[in-house]
Amino acid sequence: MERNAPKKAVHFGAGNIGRGFVACFLHNSGYEVIFAEVNDATVNKLNSNKSYKVIEVGADGTNEKTITNYRAINSRTNEAALVDEIATADVVTCSVGPNILKFLAPVIAKGLAARSTDLSPAAVIACENAIGATDTLAEYIKSPENTPNRALLEDYDKRATFANSAIDRIVPAQDPDAGLDVKLEKFYEWVVEKTPFKEWAVPDIQGIKWVDNLQPFIERKLYTVNTGHATAAYYGYTRRKSTVYDALQDKDIREEVKNALKETADLITEKHGIDEEEQKQYVEKIVRRISNPHLEDAVERVGRAPLRKLSRKERFIGPAAELAENGKDCSALLDAAEMAFRFQNVEGDDESFELAKIMEEKKPEEVAQQVCGLQPSEKLFPQVVDIVKRVQADSNEE
């Protein structure tokens, strides 16, 4: 049974991606958006301001959109109200970072448990830079810890439909006085798998591309946009560039980025049957996008969280491991990973300090396993061990 109330979406995370990308699309599609956020100041600001602007910038000028029809709830201090909203929401989305998903699961589980099975199931879509993020969130939600009433699982498909997604939009650091307004690039891509919606219509959200097989889109985006962006940032950091734009004006760094993306293109075209010329044009478009002078972004900000970015399914080790297993060249990706290993003790980034501690205390083989999730039996393992040895040796000489 459909409910006759206006369309409603609960979105976790009122950061720049949440306000500027996901909530903007939901607003444009006629949803009331309830932001679930832990930051009191942000919650108060959203509730005391009835609108904010999304500013899209590009070489051909700027566009402005005004976002209205939203509320905010502090998910830490007002859980009961949030549970009520989830219980009657049409859509539940999040953009909080893959490592935070486990903290959202308890309240989402309570909201879904309180949901009437007479309603259409809520569409749950995690909008994160990670492969299978919604699946990960669903596992947390359905765990015995968060869903102790195991009988609920028998008809859980009447409570929620979980769909993985891939999002692609560059959102730089914002001006300090921007308030709630968000500046981002004009280009976007939001791809969501439609196969989970077997018995129900997909949510009416304008701008989403619904596909049967999401993996090619996720890997193409992660291994092109994120690999390219991070490669430029880490090389830029080691060579004392201030922004990604500055880094890409350096022809040597630009070449390193292109080399890394040539390797990921080899993997993507062969694995997913994507046309080589199409991927080549996609790579060229991505390099232009991350070189956008209107989206200058500090290399420290783009490079933050090196432990996550060096992990097994992420932008360097993920494609490099597959290429190595297939006997293909992955040297440029490994060079970029080495730059990420050198991103240590960077002010404002806890993971960079944790990386430095691991590199100081662990043997190279332990680092390759702990940080990169590699097993000694994998072909990439000895190559990563060599990188770690090199970085450790340079640190000892300083």
N, C-alpha and C positions, 0 to 999 in steps of 0.2 A: 504493500500500500504506500502511495506517495503521500507526503504530508503537504498540507495546503499553505503552510507558512512560507515567507520569503526564503530564498536560498541563503544558507549560512555555512561559512567555513571557519574552522579553528586553525590558526597558523602558529606553530611554536617557533619563536625567535623573531624579535623585532629589529634585527640588525639591518644592514644595508641591502642584502639579498632579499630578506623577508619583506621589508617595506618597498624596496625599489623594483623587485622583479615579481616574486610570487603574489604578494598582496595586490600589486598593480594589475596583474592578469585577472585575479579573482574579482577585484573591484570592477574592472571593465566588463566582466561577464555577469554582473548583477548580483554578486554575493555580498552579504554583510560579512565583514572580516573581524573575527575576535582574535587579537594577538595574545598569545600566552608567553609571558616574559618574566624573567627573574629579577631584572634590574628595576628597582623602584622608581628611579628618576625617569627612565624611559616609559614605564607604565603611566606615571603621572603626566608626562609630557604628551603622550598620545591621547589620554583622556581629557586633557585641558585644551587641546588643539583639535578643531573639528576637520582640519584638512592639512595636507602637506603636498609638496610638489615632487614629481619624478622628472628629472631633466636628462634627456637623451642627447648625447653629443656625438658628432661625427664630422668628417671633413666638409660636409655640405651644410653645416650649421647645427642648430639645436632645436629640439622639440620639448615642450613642457606639458605634463599631464597633472591634473589635480586629483588627488585621492581623497575620498570621503567615505562615509558609512562604515566606520570601524569603531571598535572599542578595544580596551586592553585589560587583561586580568593578570595579577601577579600569581604565577603558578606555584610559587613557593609558600605564599601566605594565605592564598584564597583557593585552595584545592577544590573545595566543595562546589563553588560556583563554576569552576572549570569543568568538573565532572558533569554537571548539569548541561553545560554547553555542548560537550562532546556527545552526550547522550542523544542530542537532537540535531547534530550537525550533518550536513550533506557531505562535507569534505573535511578531512584532517590532513594538514601538510606541515612540513617542518624544514627549516634551514638553520641548523644549530651547530653543524660539524659532526662528522661520523662518530667521534669519541663521546659525544653527549647523548646519543640515542638511548642508551641504557637508562639514563635519568628521566627521559620522557615516558618510558614504558609504563611505570606504575599508574600514573594518572590517566593515561590513555586506556589502559586495561580497565580501570574503574569506570570510566565513561562508557566504554563499549559494553561492560557487564550490566550497566544500568539502562542500556538501550532497549527499546521495545523491538521485538522481531517483526512487528507489524510494519515498521518503517523499512524503506529500502536501506540496504547496508551502506554504511559510511565508506566513502572512498578514501583510503589512507595512502598518501604518496609522500615519501621522503625525498626532498630536493637537496641532495648532498653530492659532493664530489667524491663518490665512492661507488664501486660496482656492487649491485645488489643491496643498496642501503635499506630499501623498504623491507626486503626479506629479513635483514638483520634486525630491524625494528620489530617486525612481526614475531620473530623468535623470542625477543625479550618480553613482548606483550603476552605471549601465550605460555611463558614459562610457569612452572608451579608456584614460583615466588610471587608473580604478579597476577596470575589467574589461578588462585587456589581451588576454586570450584571447577574441577576438571570436566564436569558435566556440560559446562558452557561450550566446550570445544566441539561438542557433537553437532551443533548448528551454528558454528561461528561464522560461516559464510553468509548467514542472515544478518550478522551484526557489522561485518566489515569486509571490504574487498581491498586487498593489499596489492598495489601495483608499483613496480620499480620504475624509475625515471632517470633521465639524463638531462641536466641543465647546462646551458652554456651562455654565459654573459659576463663580460668583464666589468667589475665594479671596483674602482680604485678607492684609495683613502679619500675621505671626504674633507671639505674645508672645515676648520674648527668651529666656525660660526654658522654652519649649514643648518643646525637644528635637526628637524625631522626630514628635511628635503634630502633627496638622494640623486647624485649624478652618476650616470652609467653610460655605456656605449649603446648605440642604436641597434647593433646586431644582437639577435638572441636566437636561442633554440631551446625548446622544452619538449622533449620526446618522452612519451609514456607508453608502456606496454598495454595493449587493449585486451589481451587474451584472458586476464583474470575476470573480466566483466562478461562472463559467459551468458548469464541469465538477465543481466541488467544493462541498461544503456550506459555508455561512458558518461562521466560528468560533463556538463555543458560549460566548458572552460575554453574561451576563445584563445587561440594562439598555440595550444598544445597540438603536437603531431602525434597521432596514435598509431602504433606499429605492432605487428605480430611478434617480431623478434627484436628485442632491445639491444642485445649484446653488441652488434656491430656499431651502433650509435654511441653506446657508452664507451667502448674501447677507442673508437675513432676520436671522440672528444677528449677523453682522459689522456690518451697517448699522443695527442697532437696539441691541443690547446694547453693542457696542464703541463705536459712535458716541455713544450716550447717556452711557456711562461716561466717555469721554474728554472730551466736551463739558463735562460737569459739572466734571471735574478741571481743565481748562485755564481755564475761567471762574473756578473757585474759586481757582486759583493767582494769576491776575491781580488778583483782588479780596481777596487775603490771607485766604482761608479755610484752615483746617488740614486738614480731611478732606472727602471727597466728601459724607458725610452733612451736614456743616455747610454745604457749598455748596448743597445741595438744600433747605435750610431757607430760603434766600434766594429770595423769590418771583420776582425778576428772572432769576436763574440758572435756576431751575426752568422758567420760561417759555422761555428760550433753548433748553434741552434739548428741551422739547416741540415747539418750532418746527422744530428740526433733524430730529426724529423724524417730524414730519408730512411733511417733504419726502422723507425716505427711504421712508416708507409709501406716498407717491404713486408712487414708482418701483417698489417691491416689488409692490404690488397690480396695477399695470398690466403689468409685465414678466412676472410669474409667475402671474397669474390668481388670486392669493390674495384671498379675500373681504375687502372693506374693513372690515367690522365685526370680523371675526376679527383682522385686523392691528391695528385700534384697541385691541382688548382685549389683544393681545400687547404693544403699546407701553405701555399702562397698567400691565400686570404688570411690565414691565421697569423702569419708573420706580419702582415700589414696591420692586423687588428692589435697585436700586442706592441706594435711600434707606434700606435696612435698618440701623437703629441698632446691631444686633449685629455688623455687618460694617464698622465704621468703618475707612476706609483713607485714608492721607495722600494729598493731591492730588499731591504730588511723585512718589509711587510709581506712581500710576495714570497720570500724565502722562509717565512716563519713555519714552525712545526716540522723541522727536518726529519724527526723520527717517523712521523706518519708518512712523509713523502718518500722516505727510503724503505718503506715496508713492502711486503711481498707482492701485494696486488696493486701497488701504486705505480706512479708515472715513469719511474726508471727501472726498478727491479722487475716489475711485471712483464713489460715487453722484452727486456734484455734476457730474462730467464727463458722465455719461449724461443727467442731467436737463437740463443746458445744451444738449446736442446735440438734445434733443427739444423745446427751446424752453420748458422748465418752470422754475419758480422754484427756485433753490438758494441764495438769499441767506443763510439761517440757517446752512447748512452752511459757506458761505464765511466767515461771521462766526466760527464755531467754529474753522475752519482758521486764521483770523487769530490767535486766542488761542493756538493751537498754535505758530505762528511766534514768538510772544512768550515762549515757554517756553525761555529761553536761560540758559546759565551757572548751571544748577541743580546744587547740590552733590550728588555721588553719581551723576550721570547724564552719561556721556561724550557721548552724542549731543546733549545740549542745548548743550554747549560747542562741538561740531563745527558745530551749526546756527548758533551765534553767529558763528563764524569765516566760514562761508559767506556769511551775511548781511552781514558787514562787507566781504568781499573781492569778492563777485560782483555783477554788474548784475542788476536785477530779472528781466529776461528769462532770464538764465542760471540764476537760482534756480528759476524756474518749471519749467525743463527738467530741471535736475539733481536738485532735491529732489522735485518732484511728478511728474516724468516726462511732462510735458505738451508737446505740439508746438504751434508757433505757429498751425498750421491749425485747432486745436481751439477751439470757442467759449468754453471756460472759460479759455483761456490769458490773454487780456487782463485778465480779472477777477482772476485770481491775481497777475498782474504788478502791478495796482493795490494789492492787499493788501501785497505785498512792499515796494512803494515807501513805503506808509504806515508800515509797521513800521520800515523803515530810517530814514525821516525822524524818527520819534519817538526812535530810538536815538541819532541824531546830535544831538538836542536835549538829551539827558541829560548 
